[in-house]
């Protein structure tokens, strides 16, 4: 039983840990969200950790599903997981750019690159496991929404 669950456990921990470390690094600067002008449809700050937690869990489950395919398609799995890691790094750095550096335009450009990375990852995952790809859709939609917020914050501030 543990052998089957271990990849899920590790993958979810990596995703949650990445998000948690990023949140830790910006903890002294999240107050900026309360001070900046925000667009219509901007959520309260408390919503962000509530939304990100299940998204990171879904990301981890999805990644584990791909990892478990490693024996049948090792090259494709490696390529898909490399894309996963790349977008996870982009995801990790976006809040640092936005909150710590206060460079809203650069953060928007970064989130567009992240959005593209997520789309590419979903495509690569879909070739191996459609469920793993579908599990990434909420993440993709949330980052799309975050892109709107980021761009509007840039324009308003």
Secondary structure, 3 states (H helix, E strand, C coil): CHHHHHHHHHHHHHHHHHHHHHHHHHCCCCCHHHHCCCCCCCCCCHHHHHHHHHHHHHHHHHHHHHHCCCCCCHHHHHHHHHHHHHHHHHHHHHHHHHHHCCCHHHHHHHHHHHHHHHHHHHHHHHCCCHHHHHHCHHHHHHHHHHHHHHHHHHHHC
